[in-house]
Amino acid sequence: MDQEIYYNLINRVNYAVKSDSRDRVMEAYGEAVMAKRLRAISNDQYFKINSVLVSYLNCGANGREKALKQFRETEWLKKNVRRAY
């Protein structure tokens, strides 16, 4: 069950970042915070998701393409998104 929640969050993060929507990214961040507070995901899993979302939000309008490229190349994301399907 916990892994299912984690993979669902990864898919939501992937969708939010690819859609280039700040609102969706903030929703995904809120879901990750809630999952951590409910202890549905570990601290390590939370920090992996958080680092992607925060770096994406902090990059600014000019750096979004670079952040999006870096996000797509993230190895743990590629590995876990495949597992989620």
Buried (B, 14 or more C-beta within 10 A) or exposed (E): EEEEBBBBBBBBBBEBBEEEEEEBBEEBBEBBEEBBEEEBBEEEBBBBBBEBBEEBBEBEEEEBEEBBEBBEEBEEBEEBBEEBE
